[in-house]
Amino acid sequence: MVITLNEQLTIQQVSPLLDKFKKGLEASDILTIDVSAAREVDSAFLQLLCAVKDAAARDKKEFALRLAEDPDNAFAKACRDVGLERLYL
């Protein structure tokens, strides 16, 4: 299952996205989250991704991200800012 996200990935979206990600993990053995359109990403969203990645691993499911081609995109910058580049980039 692929879940395509919009431009704003911030604390305001965490609760609704949590529900969407849980349903995605329940419905499929492979969850791909497309963050290629992201223009604003904060640490709350990145924490959510860490939790979803851990849940997928615990349930023996595959977790993947679809990133923007530009290496200086907002998602990559946010990951670098909080030290998560090794996990996601």
Secondary structure, 3 states (H helix, E strand, C coil): CEEECCCEECHHHHHHHHHHHHHHHHHCCEEEEECCCCCEECHHHHHHHHHHHHHHHHCCCEEEEECCCCCCCHHHHHHHHHCCHHHHC
